Every structure is written in C-alpha cells, then in structure tokens.
Amino acid sequence: MSARPVVLVVAPGDRNYRGYCLEQVANFHDVVLLTGTEPSWEKPHITDHAVVDLSDPAALLAGGRALAGRNALAGVMTWDEWSVVPTARLARQLGLPTTAPEVMQGCRNKAAARSLFALHGVPSAASASVRTRQEAEAAAERIGYPVVLKPASHAGAIGVLRVDDRDQLPAAYQAAERTAGQGTESTSVLVEEYLDGPEISVECVTYRGTTTVVAVNRKTLSPPPHFEQLAHSVDAADPLLEAVAPAARAAINALGITDGVSHIEMRLVEGRPRLIEVNARLAGDMIGHLVRLATGIDLARAAADIACGRAPDLTPTRPSAAAIRLLYPDTSGTLTHLTYDGPCPTWLDRLQFQCRPGDQLLLPTDGGNLYTGRIGYLTTTAPTGQQARARAERAARAVVAVLDQALGTRSTAA
C-alpha cells in the first residue's frame, strides 16, 4: 500500500489546459478521480475513479462517498470553476479540510463578492445587480459610461461586454442575461464601473488563514467591447508583486477564504489596484504552469497538499520568466490548414494546437467565445517577462492557419 496521501480530484478538465495540474498532483499523491466521462488521458495518473453527472449535486456527493468508501482519502480538491462549491460541500461531508462552502458561494457570486469588498474596504468597482434591461439602463446612468455588463455567476469572460453608451446597452444586456441564466449561484446581471487600466492577476496560496502572494500575471486583452484573454506572462522579479500583495490579501480575507489556491483578477487604475474578482481555484490558461517555469513554485501540488491538511512548500527555486500566447485566427470560418512554420528553440516550451482541419472557428466578434475561436497556445521562457512576451509573439507569427470563409479562402496568422 502506498504511503502517499490519497487526494480526490473533482472534474479534471481538458488535457490541453489542465493536464499539467493532474500530472503534478500525481507526482506526490495517489489520485482518485470524480469525473463526468470515462477517463482516457487521465489513466496513467490515477488509481481509482467514479463517473457521475457533475452537474447533479446529489450524484456528485454520492460518487464522492463511494470513492471514500474504498480509498483512505486525505483530501478533496478541484480546479474547475463550476465545481468549487460542490467540492467544498463534499469535503465537509467527508470531514476533510476545506474552505467553507458558503465562502465558495460568495466567490462564485460576483454580486456577493462586491458587497463583501465594500464592507471590508477592499478597493473594487461600483456595481449594481439588475434583473431587467430598464434596471440596467438606470444603473448605467448612475454609475456613468463606460460600464461593464456581466453575468453574476459565470467564468471565462463569457457574456462580459463593455458598453460605451446607452445605444449599446440593449444588445450587451441580452448577451449577459443569456449567460447569466445558466448560473448556479446567481442568475442576475451586474452593471459595473469600467476600471480603466492594465489588467493583472495575482496568484495566491492560503493555508490556515495565512496568505502567501506567489506571483503576478500580466495580461493582454482583446480590444473592446470583449475581454478576450490573448496572452499572459509571469516574471519572478516583477516589481508589481509587492505593490498589489496587500489588496490581494485583503480580498481573500474579505471573502473568508481560509485554505487553497486563489486566482485574483484586478486592474491598476492610476497605478493602484482595484479588484475585479477572486477565483477560489487554480488559474486557467496554463498560468500555473507559467508560475512554475518562472519561480519553481508548484501551485497544483500546493493545492493538493492544502486539501490534505499539509503545509505547502512555497519556496522559490527559479529567478526566471515565462509567457503564454493564446492563438486565434483573424476571422471566423472553417479551418482547412494549420501549421507551425518556424524554428523550435529551447525557449519555446510548448506548442499546443487544440483543433484540426474541418473544425468550425467562431470568434467573439461573430458571437462565439474563447472556447469556439481558439486554435491553441504556445509558451515561452526567458530571463525577464518582457523577453518572454517578445519570444511568444515571435513564435506566434510562425503559426499559419488557413480558413475557408463564406466569401472565399483566406490565410491568417494566429
């Protein structure tokens, strides 16, 4: 029998973006899986599994109890945004370490989070929860244009749009309302102050109420009105780390997070941090991988250790930087050809395509989202964040995608 702790992972996700998480956890833990489909790529990393309807809380709890009945579980964890609340409930049912489910609900419900930020004096954005277009129009007038409309309970910037004037509001409200209707913790729409400044995320680890700010991630976003994430970079020596750490800790304390890894999004307005939201799980878009490349800190392992009631090792071992470039075509259409026509230097860490010829690609500007328009990604390393970003852009220029559009065939570089 293994002497390693056994951790239950709920909803392992997509191999392209979450495979590294499972691999890193399995390096130090025995992993059992609660998943919605029969495991495939996960099999080398797990010792047991159960397949359940992850959208059914009762089925998820029953599956978790069944796995606990045949495994000596030390902890339960997830990096899936939609599973953070039921996973916390499962951990509580099994008597295992967890931040309270009620706290996780507050993280998922952006309206509740805004209220807690205001109560605790955490710098955030003016926000109003609305149920009708007329309420949204009135809230936008009070707050002042431009505003941001978003679902109160969702993720991935889906349904999130900037609105510059009253004429743009009806279409934006319709998009946000459509996405909000799929929410579990809330189905309302938020009208919020637009925070004008560069967007960053802060990757934090909290253990028994004490938070360590591990890294700052600098983001590149698409032009308005969408908030599509195009690139990220992490530099172990980023001077922003010290400046934004107090706001990140204040946000975690305001929400009541006691244990786990958090991905905190904020904007720098006139050089000062203003909170957007707190995601109480490992970041997506390979950001945890960038953190490990840049600092040596393994956030996936840290999350698993905390789930098992163990103190995480957050000792930096690398003074480096890393970047990711998320790859999109210039236009929507049917993909007919996709290649990388460039060198493979040692600093090109990964190149991952997630679609193939014949796939339909639909960009947000045409009604799609990051899941329907993205070709893949590449990651790079360098001594500094600026160099890592420059290398990522250089490599991205060598990616060639050919799309067949309604008006003909066009070759685009991602």
Helices and strands as residue ranges (DSSP letters): E 6-10, H 15-26, E 30-35, G 43-45, E 48-51, H 57-70, E 73-78, G 81-83, H 84-93, H 101-108, H 110-119, E 127-130, H 133-143, E 147-151, E 161-163, G 166-168, H 169-180, E 189-193, E 199-207, E 210-221, E 229-235, H 240-255, E 260-269, E 272-279, H 287-295, H 299-307, E 321-327, E 333-340, E 348-353, E 360-361, G 364-366, H 370-373, E 376-382, H 385-396, E 399-405, E 408-413
